[in-house]
Amino acid sequence: MRREKRLFEQVCTFEALVAAAHRAMRGKRRKAHVAAFWRDLEPQVLRLQRELGDGGYRPGPYHTFTVSDPKERTICAADFRDRVVHHALCAVLEPVFERSFIFDSYACRKGKGTHAALARAQRFCRRFRYYQKFDVRRFFDSVDHEVLRTLIRRRIADPRVLDLTDAILGQPVPWTPPGKGLPIGNLTSQFWANVYLNPL
């Protein structure tokens, strides 16, 4: 299996970070911290680019809150500048992993989603009489970082991308033991969930 080596430069170009900021702010324009970032977009992006380039970037702590939709979940919201980095990283990693994902995986993938999953399930229901439902209990809380790192390293060989991945993974999820858990609310968590479950 081919491992990708030259990806980091694609993550931290000025253009990639500006595009990532645009994606990260969708639906959040009215929030004060997003507006503040946007007001000073160029200096903010240049600072992020410099920190990423010299290895000084460190993700900030999460802001946690609870939602009920319908079951109660605790969300970890990253600072907006960290979300920009998440979007820039995922934009580069997604095409690398997308080729290996099974067709019938619908969460957080371009051209997929809930409606496509429902249409596919309806087609299967017309062909088959039975189905089996599975659920991974407390999935996001139970993700093992070492297993995830191993899966990422099978496809990625760029040490700076791996360092950035480790920095984001290293941000502790408050209620999970060290080395476990992905925070619900991060784009990286949604993407890494697909990477983690794809072998299954």
HELIX and SHEET records of a PDB file:
HELIX    1   1 PHE A    8  VAL A   11  1                                   4    
HELIX    2   2 PHE A   14  ALA A   24  1                                  11    
HELIX    3   3 ALA A   32  ARG A   39  1                                   8    
HELIX    4   4 LEU A   41  ASP A   54  1                                  14    
HELIX    5   5 PHE A   80  GLU A   98  1                                  19    
HELIX    6   6 THR A  114  ARG A  127  1                                  14    
HELIX    7   7 PHE A  139  SER A  142  1                                   4    
HELIX    8   8 HIS A  145  ARG A  153  1                                   9    
HELIX    9   9 PRO A  159  LEU A  169  1                                  11    
HELIX   10  10 LEU A  187  LEU A  197  1                                  11    
SHEET    1   A 2 HIS A  63  SER A  68  0                                        
SHEET    2   A 2 GLU A  72  ALA A  77 -1                                        
END                                                                             
